[in-house]
Structures are given as C-alpha cells and as structure tokens.
Amino acid sequence: MKLYLIATGNYPDDEFVERVRESLKGGVDWVQLRIKNQEKLKKVGIRLNRLRRELPFVFIVNDFPGIAEELGADGVHIGKNDPSLQEIRQNFRGIIGVSCYNEIERALKAEGEGADYVAFGSLFPTRTKEDYVLVEFDTIKAAKGLLNIPICVIGGINRGNFLRVLSLEPDLIAISSAIFSAPAPGEEAAFFKEKMLYYLSFKEKGGKMKENELKKALLRENSEFRELYEKHREYEKELEKLLSRRPLSPEEEVEIKKIKKLKLKIKDKMQEILVKEREKRIG
C-alpha cells in the first residue's frame, strides 16, 4: 500500500516544489504532477526530477506522455479524453496508469491493453474536479477480485474518511488537497502515512485477534456496533420478505433499492468501527 500525492494547484513554482518536498518528507511514496499548462508543467517537472536525487519517489506526469518522456518521469497517468493506452505504449515504456472512474469494464480493458495500474474514483465528493463520478465501495471490492494489476483509489479522501479507505486495502491511495493544499503538507502526509503503517502492521502481524474474534468482542463490548449489527439483520430479513414476493410492484422495487443502500451504509459504518479497533489493539 502506497501513499500517492496528486500535486496540483495554482502555486508559484518555488512554493509548488516546496510543498512536494514537505509531502515527501512526511511519507509520500508516489507523486503525480497535474498541471494543465504545458510550459509550467515542464518547468516544475524539471525541478521535481532533480528533487528525486534528494528524496526518491515514483514520479508520474498527468495527461502528457511526451512530456513525461522528456522529463524522464517514471510514468504517465491518462483519462478517457487522452490518447489511447495502445497508442501511448508504442512510444512510452514507463508506467501507465488509467483512470477508470466507476467502470470495472474499463479497468479490465485497460489491464488487457497493458496498463500498469488503474484508478477508481471519486470515492467521496471532491472539489478538485468538477465532473467527478462517485464510485461505490462494492465496486472497488469487486475489482480487487477481478484484476491482477494494482488498484488506486482517489477522490475526496481526508482525515475523516481515511479509515474507511484503508479497509478497502487498495494498492495506492491518492490524495490531493487534503495534503497538498494544507497549511503544513508534511504534517498531513505524516498523519496519513502513520495510519497506513498502523493498518499494515496489524495486517502483517495478524493482530491480537482474528477478524471474526474481533467482531464477537465488539458485539459484547461496543453498543454502537451491536446496534448496527442488529439493524443490519433486520434489513436483511425485510429484504428477504420483499424478494420472496414475485412479481414485484414498482413500489416494492423502490423499497428494495432503499433497503440495499441503507444496508451498505450500515456495513461501511461497522467496518469503520472495526478498523478503529484494529488500531487500538495493535501490539
């Protein structure tokens, strides 16, 4: 699991580079340079490439494979409006990441064409992009079972929802404004990296309890978790009753969709509590 900074924003060149430097010192592993003005992109990119001698990191350029090649970057990240992956691969031998929004089929196609990683998002509402599409957590979970290349998650990730993101166990967690626009980017990067390392430490050590044992303990000890669990079971029973009535009326179909959404929210909240408990019990 790697911390992936999306470096973007209308900062003077010196401040832009310094913000990247601070973020790297805080624990960022990958940096994607996202600047639409090609002249500024090249100027800042040259300086970031020099920065790698001091603070090694994986350097990705957004949208412009030619500039990525010119700068000697490790890779390029492309979206649906960029040249095709196959076209780029003819002249570019570095890492190619592909934005897949909320589309598993697009991710499978990208993998088949030789993508090195795919990105899903936006996980949460974000101000970084105006035309973002929200992706459900279940889509990420399904993608993990289908893809053989690294998965990146992106969009609206911040301190408040980071534990939920960790529960998805993506290969790359991309964060933009929560780190890069913060008053102290290094401190913010350190916060996210510390949480990530705690989570990985628990996973690698197996924790003090296996997950099923932890759930049983929470059902005994945590009233909020117990209430959520019981509510989830109620919705499951209600859903079973509705699904047993076939054919379904339009009103029943609407009710089923509503219950499924409520179940998903409860499941996410239960997972958030589980992640927090894992942190407490790391030994």
URJO-V882176 format. One record per residue. N is the residue number from 1. RES is the residue in one small letter. NEAR is the number of other ideal C-beta (glycine too) atoms within 10 Angstrom. Layout:
n->{N/N}
res->{RES/RES}
near->{NEAR/NEAR}
This chain:
n->{1/2/3/4/5/6/7/8/9/10/11/12/13/14/15/16/17/18/19/20/21/22/23/24/25/26/27/28/29/30/31/32/33/34/35/36/37/38/39/40/41/42/43/44/45/46/47/48/49/50/51/52/53/54/55/56/57/58/59/60/61/62/63/64/65/66/67/68/69/70/71/72/73/74/75/76/77/78/79/80/81/82/83/84/85/86/87/88/89/90/91/92/93/94/95/96/97/98/99/100/101/102/103/104/105/106/107/108/109/110/111/112/113/114/115/116/117/118/119/120/121/122/123/124/125/126/127/128/129/130/131/132/133/134/135/136/137/138/139/140/141/142/143/144/145/146/147/148/149/150/151/152/153/154/155/156/157/158/159/160/161/162/163/164/165/166/167/168/169/170/171/172/173/174/175/176/177/178/179/180/181/182/183/184/185/186/187/188/189/190/191/192/193/194/195/196/197/198/199/200/201/202/203/204/205/206/207/208/209/210/211/212/213/214/215/216/217/218/219/220/221/222/223/224/225/226/227/228/229/230/231/232/233/234/235/236/237/238/239/240/241/242/243/244/245/246/247/248/249/250/251/252/253/254/255/256/257/258/259/260/261/262/263/264/265/266/267/268/269/270/271/272/273/274/275/276/277/278/279/280/281/282/283}
res->{m/k/l/y/l/i/a/t/g/n/y/p/d/d/e/f/v/e/r/v/r/e/s/l/k/g/g/v/d/w/v/q/l/r/i/k/n/q/e/k/l/k/k/v/g/i/r/l/n/r/l/r/r/e/l/p/f/v/f/i/v/n/d/f/p/g/i/a/e/e/l/g/a/d/g/v/h/i/g/k/n/d/p/s/l/q/e/i/r/q/n/f/r/g/i/i/g/v/s/c/y/n/e/i/e/r/a/l/k/a/e/g/e/g/a/d/y/v/a/f/g/s/l/f/p/t/r/t/k/e/d/y/v/l/v/e/f/d/t/i/k/a/a/k/g/l/l/n/i/p/i/c/v/i/g/g/i/n/r/g/n/f/l/r/v/l/s/l/e/p/d/l/i/a/i/s/s/a/i/f/s/a/p/a/p/g/e/e/a/a/f/f/k/e/k/m/l/y/y/l/s/f/k/e/k/g/g/k/m/k/e/n/e/l/k/k/a/l/l/r/e/n/s/e/f/r/e/l/y/e/k/h/r/e/y/e/k/e/l/e/k/l/l/s/r/r/p/l/s/p/e/e/e/v/e/i/k/k/i/k/k/l/k/l/k/i/k/d/k/m/q/e/i/l/v/k/e/r/e/k/r/i/g}
near->{16/18/24/27/27/22/24/19/15/8/17/8/11/10/10/22/19/15/21/25/17/20/28/23/15/22/20/28/18/22/26/25/26/18/23/10/10/13/8/13/20/16/14/21/22/14/15/21/15/10/18/16/7/9/13/10/19/18/23/26/27/22/19/23/23/14/18/26/16/13/19/12/25/18/20/25/26/21/13/10/7/17/13/10/22/9/12/21/15/9/9/17/9/19/19/22/27/26/21/27/19/18/18/17/9/16/25/16/15/24/19/9/14/13/23/16/24/25/26/26/23/20/26/18/9/19/10/19/14/6/6/19/12/15/23/14/17/11/18/20/12/12/22/13/6/11/19/5/15/17/19/23/25/27/23/22/24/16/11/10/15/19/18/17/25/24/18/17/16/24/16/21/24/23/25/23/17/21/28/25/15/18/6/12/24/19/14/24/25/19/17/25/18/12/18/19/14/16/21/13/14/21/14/8/10/8/17/13/16/10/10/8/11/17/17/12/14/20/13/9/10/17/9/11/19/13/11/20/16/12/15/17/11/14/18/12/9/15/16/9/9/16/12/7/9/7/6/13/10/7/8/14/12/11/15/15/10/11/17/12/11/16/17/15/12/19/15/16/16/20/16/16/17/17/19/12/19/22/14/9/13/14/7}
